[in-house]
Amino acid sequence: MNQPSHLRATQTVILLLNLGTPSAPTRQAVRTYLQEFLSDPRVVEIPKLVWWFLLNLIILPIRSGTSAKKYASIWLGDLGSPLLHYSRLQAHALQAKFTRAEDSIVVELAMRYGQPSMGAVFEKMKAIGTIERLLILPLYPQYSATTSASSFDEILRLMSHWRNQPELRIVKHFHDNPAYIGALSHSITLFWRQHGRPNFAAGERLVMSFHGLPKRNLLLGDPYHCECLKTGRLLGEALDLEPGQYLVTFQSRFGKAEWLKPYTALTLEALGAKECPRVDIVCPGFPADCLETLEEIAMEGKILFEEAGGKNYNFIACLNDSPQWIDALMTIAKSHLGGWPMKPETAAELNLREQRATLAMTSFGGDN
């Protein structure tokens, strides 16, 4: 008779969550990904029937091919999608830090859309042992219903079928966490040490570009916009910048509705039209480089700025697997692990578990 799952070794798991990515830079792979992503009612709040026709008859046929070309321009060969590659590096580095500290913490990575899916990762973890304690750490610094809440919905949906559910904690956001702000500040400062600090007196600027959302989301109570502004303010203060020397903008606008302003694209065009000598641009809301940073900002943004008359355009890479960011992730995680056991079970505890397992099996006829 197989040993019941609740009698196996227990685990404390940190699940890092990111949004997702296509499995390949092809039309079909991108279509599959976009269909899952854009079918989420948390992402697109349009009546389901209307949106089904728009999505399947207009958006997917047109956008899949266009997006596939963009993904191909930033794909990392055998390493695959930059988002998945850097997210994996983050998970591996965080696991290594816990291992070096001799903490019995398991770090896993899952994507809200695409692979590795949350369901597949959960099944993998459950096969190893009982998930007794689960910390969900989304790699979304600023909370939004379109990202964070959607991920939490899916986790609870998956766990609704579990007979033995774990103790659950969720990191809602870390937009103002000092360790996160410090890692961003260090990244930008390091870039400036290598390339020189902008001459703000001459009109040069630092642009902080965050992913955009429809303005309607803000009016309905989504705190994302306010949290982006706070991140921008705290980062500006950490860099010893005055208001006006840095600009907080919003990218990736889609459709005709009004989105959060100011728009990154229009801001870059306006700065270029003023013949701004230099723009440095960073994406604080993306801990890992992805299509939105490497193609939309690093490539398209540069073209917009220079064609409008701008001079020097510098994209500052995301945090990725920098040591300062991994340290920050460790700090954020540990602040939510308080009170949970983090050391491996002792030999005596393992022996006691085995004795209890044997007793339980015998009590239910396991020796027949």
C-alpha positions in Angstrom: 0.0 0.0 0.0 1.4 3.4 -1.0 2.1 5.9 1.8 -0.5 8.7 1.9 0.8 12.0 0.6 0.3 13.8 4.0 2.8 11.4 5.6 5.6 12.3 3.3 8.3 14.9 4.0 6.8 18.4 4.1 7.9 21.4 2.1 8.0 25.1 2.5 7.7 26.5 -1.0 8.3 29.9 -2.5 6.5 30.2 -5.9 7.9 33.0 -8.0 5.2 34.1 -10.6 5.7 35.9 -13.8 3.2 36.8 -16.5 4.2 34.5 -19.3 5.7 34.1 -22.7 5.2 32.2 -26.0 7.1 29.0 -26.3 8.6 30.1 -29.6 8.8 33.2 -31.8 6.3 31.8 -34.3 2.9 32.9 -35.4 1.2 29.7 -33.9 3.0 29.8 -30.6 2.3 33.5 -30.2 -1.3 33.0 -31.1 -1.7 30.3 -28.5 -0.1 32.5 -25.8 -2.1 35.6 -26.7 -5.4 33.7 -26.8 -4.9 32.5 -23.3 -3.7 35.9 -22.0 -6.3 38.0 -23.7 -9.1 35.6 -22.8 -8.6 36.4 -19.2 -11.6 38.6 -18.0 -9.2 40.2 -15.5 -7.1 41.4 -18.4 -9.8 42.6 -20.8 -13.0 43.8 -19.2 -15.3 43.8 -22.2 -18.5 41.8 -22.5 -17.5 38.2 -23.2 -19.4 37.7 -26.5 -18.3 41.0 -28.0 -14.7 40.3 -27.0 -14.7 36.8 -28.4 -15.5 38.0 -31.9 -13.0 40.9 -31.7 -10.3 38.6 -30.3 -10.7 35.6 -32.6 -11.8 37.3 -35.9 -9.6 40.5 -35.8 -7.0 40.7 -33.1 -5.4 37.2 -33.1 -5.2 36.9 -36.9 -3.5 40.2 -37.3 -1.5 40.5 -34.1 -0.1 37.0 -33.9 2.2 37.5 -37.0 3.2 41.0 -36.0 4.1 40.0 -32.5 5.9 36.9 -33.7 8.3 39.1 -35.7 8.9 41.2 -32.6 9.6 38.2 -30.4 12.0 36.9 -33.0 14.0 40.2 -32.8 14.7 39.6 -29.1 14.7 35.8 -28.8 17.8 34.4 -27.1 18.4 31.4 -29.4 18.5 28.1 -27.5 17.9 30.0 -24.2 14.5 30.9 -25.5 12.4 33.8 -24.3 14.3 36.5 -22.4 11.5 36.7 -19.8 11.6 33.0 -19.1 15.4 32.9 -19.2 15.9 35.7 -16.7 13.0 34.5 -14.5 14.7 31.1 -14.3 18.0 32.7 -13.4 16.3 34.6 -10.6 14.6 31.4 -9.2 17.9 29.5 -9.4 19.8 32.3 -7.7 17.3 32.7 -4.9 17.3 28.9 -4.4 21.1 29.0 -4.1 20.9 31.7 -1.4 18.5 29.7 0.7 20.6 26.5 0.2 23.8 28.3 1.3 21.9 29.5 4.3 21.0 25.9 5.0 17.3 26.7 4.9 14.9 24.0 3.8 13.1 26.3 1.3 12.1 25.1 -2.1 12.0 27.9 -4.8 9.9 27.3 -7.9 9.0 29.4 -10.9 5.6 29.4 -12.8 4.0 31.5 -15.4 0.4 32.8 -15.3 0.0 32.1 -19.0 2.0 29.6 -21.0 4.7 27.4 -19.6 5.7 26.4 -17.0 2.1 26.6 -15.9 1.1 26.9 -12.3 -0.8 23.6 -12.5 2.2 21.7 -13.8 4.5 23.2 -11.2 2.1 22.4 -8.4 1.9 18.7 -9.6 5.7 18.5 -9.7 6.0 19.8 -6.2 3.3 17.6 -4.8 5.0 14.5 -6.3 8.1 15.3 -4.3 6.4 15.8 -1.0 3.5 17.6 0.9 3.4 21.3 0.3 2.8 22.3 3.9 3.5 26.0 3.5 3.3 28.1 0.3 4.5 31.7 -0.2 3.3 33.2 -3.5 5.7 35.9 -4.7 4.6 37.5 -7.9 7.3 39.3 -9.9 4.9 42.3 -10.3 6.2 45.0 -8.0 3.1 47.1 -8.4 -0.3 45.4 -7.7 -2.9 45.3 -10.4 -6.1 43.3 -10.8 -4.9 42.5 -14.3 -1.7 40.8 -13.1 -1.6 40.1 -9.4 -5.3 39.4 -8.8 -5.5 37.3 -11.9 -2.6 35.1 -10.6 -4.2 34.8 -7.2 -7.5 33.8 -8.8 -5.8 31.0 -10.7 -3.9 29.8 -7.6 -7.1 29.5 -5.6 -8.9 27.9 -8.4 -6.2 25.2 -8.7 -6.0 24.7 -5.0 -9.8 24.3 -4.7 -9.4 20.7 -5.8 -6.7 19.8 -3.3 -7.7 17.6 -0.4 -4.7 18.7 1.8 -4.3 22.5 1.2 -1.2 24.3 2.4 -0.9 27.2 4.7 -0.9 30.1 2.2 0.7 33.5 2.2 0.7 36.0 -0.7 3.0 38.9 -1.4 0.6 41.5 -2.7 3.2 44.0 -3.9 6.6 45.4 -3.1 6.5 48.7 -5.0 7.9 50.7 -2.0 10.1 48.0 -0.5 13.5 49.6 0.4 15.4 46.5 -0.9 13.6 46.7 -4.3 14.2 50.5 -4.6 17.8 50.0 -3.6 18.4 47.4 -6.3 16.9 49.7 -8.9 18.9 52.6 -7.7 22.1 50.6 -7.7 21.4 49.4 -11.3 21.0 52.9 -12.6 23.9 54.3 -10.6 26.1 51.6 -12.0 25.1 52.5 -15.5 25.9 56.1 -14.8 29.3 55.2 -13.5 30.0 53.5 -16.8 28.4 56.1 -19.1 28.3 59.3 -17.1 25.4 60.9 -15.3 23.0 62.9 -17.4 23.4 66.6 -17.5 20.0 67.5 -16.1 20.8 71.2 -16.2 21.1 70.9 -20.0 17.7 69.3 -20.3 18.8 65.6 -20.2 16.3 63.4 -18.5 15.7 60.0 -16.9 12.4 58.4 -18.1 10.9 55.7 -15.9 8.5 53.7 -18.1 5.8 51.5 -16.6 3.4 49.2 -18.3 0.1 51.0 -19.0 -3.5 50.2 -18.1 -6.8 51.7 -19.3 -7.7 54.7 -17.2 -11.0 53.0 -16.4 -9.0 50.5 -14.2 -7.8 53.4 -12.0 -11.3 54.9 -11.7 -12.6 51.6 -10.6 -10.1 51.4 -7.7 -7.1 49.6 -9.1 -4.1 51.0 -7.1 -1.5 50.3 -9.8 -1.2 53.9 -11.0 -0.6 55.2 -7.5 2.0 52.5 -6.8 3.9 53.3 -10.0 4.0 56.9 -9.0 5.3 56.1 -5.5 8.0 53.8 -7.0 9.1 56.6 -9.3 9.2 59.1 -6.4 11.2 56.8 -4.1 13.6 55.9 -6.9 14.1 59.6 -7.8 14.8 60.4 -4.2 17.3 57.4 -3.9 19.1 58.8 -7.0 19.1 62.3 -5.5 17.0 63.7 -8.3 14.8 66.7 -8.3 11.2 66.5 -9.6 11.3 67.2 -13.3 14.7 65.6 -13.8 12.9 62.3 -14.1 9.6 61.5 -15.8 7.2 58.7 -15.0 5.4 57.4 -18.1 3.3 54.5 -19.3 3.8 52.3 -22.3 2.1 49.5 -24.3 -1.1 51.3 -24.9 -3.6 49.2 -26.9 -6.9 50.2 -28.5 -8.7 53.5 -28.7 -9.6 53.9 -25.0 -7.8 56.4 -22.8 -4.9 54.8 -20.9 -2.8 56.0 -18.0 -0.8 59.1 -19.0 1.6 60.4 -19.9 2.3 57.9 -22.7 5.9 56.8 -23.1 5.9 57.0 -26.9 4.5 60.6 -27.0 6.9 61.6 -24.2 9.9 60.4 -26.2 8.7 62.1 -29.3 8.2 65.3 -27.4 11.7 65.1 -25.9 13.1 64.4 -29.3 11.3 67.4 -30.9 12.9 69.6 -28.2 16.3 68.2 -29.4 16.9 66.8 -25.9 20.6 65.9 -25.8 20.1 62.7 -23.9 17.4 60.4 -22.5 18.1 57.5 -20.2 15.2 55.1 -19.9 14.5 52.4 -17.4 11.5 50.1 -16.8 11.2 49.7 -13.0 8.0 47.6 -13.2 9.7 44.8 -15.0 12.2 42.9 -12.8 13.2 40.8 -15.9 13.8 42.0 -19.5 11.1 40.9 -21.9 9.4 42.0 -25.2 8.1 45.2 -23.6 11.5 46.3 -22.5 13.9 44.9 -25.2 11.7 45.6 -28.3 9.2 48.3 -27.4 11.5 50.4 -25.3 15.1 49.6 -26.3 14.3 49.4 -30.0 11.1 51.2 -30.9 11.6 53.9 -28.3 15.0 54.8 -29.7 13.6 55.1 -33.2 10.8 57.4 -31.9 13.2 59.6 -30.0 15.9 59.9 -32.7 13.5 60.4 -35.6 11.8 63.3 -33.7 15.2 65.0 -33.3 16.7 63.6 -30.1 20.4 62.9 -29.8 21.6 60.2 -27.3 19.2 57.4 -26.2 20.2 54.9 -23.5 18.2 51.9 -22.4 19.1 50.7 -18.9 18.5 46.9 -18.6 16.1 45.5 -16.1 17.3 44.0 -12.8 17.4 40.4 -14.2 19.7 38.3 -12.1 21.9 41.0 -10.7 23.2 40.2 -7.2 21.5 43.2 -5.7 18.1 42.1 -7.0 18.6 38.5 -5.8 19.5 40.0 -2.3 16.3 42.1 -2.5 14.2 39.1 -3.5 15.7 37.2 -0.5 14.8 40.1 1.8 11.2 40.4 0.4 10.7 36.6 0.7 12.1 36.3 4.3 9.9 39.2 5.5 6.9 37.1 4.6 8.3 33.8 5.9 8.3 34.9 9.6 7.3 32.2 12.0 7.5 29.4 9.4 10.2 26.7 10.1 13.1 27.2 7.7 15.5 24.5 8.8 15.5 20.8 7.7 13.8 18.3 9.9 16.2 16.7 12.4 16.9 12.9 12.4 14.6 12.6 15.5 11.8 14.5 13.7 12.1 12.3 10.6 12.1 9.2 12.8 9.0 10.3 14.6 7.3 11.0 11.2 8.2 7.4 10.1 6.8 6.0 13.4 3.5 7.9 12.9 3.3 6.8 9.3 3.7 3.2 10.3 1.1 3.6 13.0 -1.4 5.3 10.7 -0.9 2.6 8.0 -1.5 -0.2 10.6 -4.6 1.5 12.0 -6.2 1.6 8.6 -5.3 -2.0 7.7 -2.1 -1.2 5.9 -0.5 -4.4 7.3 -3.1 -6.7 5.8 
